[in-house]
Amino acid sequence: MPPQLLDPRPYFADLPDPRRETRNKLHKPHDIPMRVLCAVLSGVED
């Protein structure tokens, strides 16, 4: 019988969620093309 794994959720319950700070943040118009350019140059395919 394999050992029982402990539930990891209590360990992470007190961590702040950084996504909440930028939830409705608008990106600057030049940020998106720059990210696309960096992705293409680094070989991202999808």
MOZIBEL-V21883 format. One record per pair of residues at least 24 apart in sequence whose C-alpha atoms are under 8 Angstrom apart, sorted by sequence separation. I is the first residue (numbers start at 1). GAP is how many residues later the second one is. If there is no record, write none. Layout:
i->[I & I]
gap->[GAP & GAP]
//
This chain:
none
//
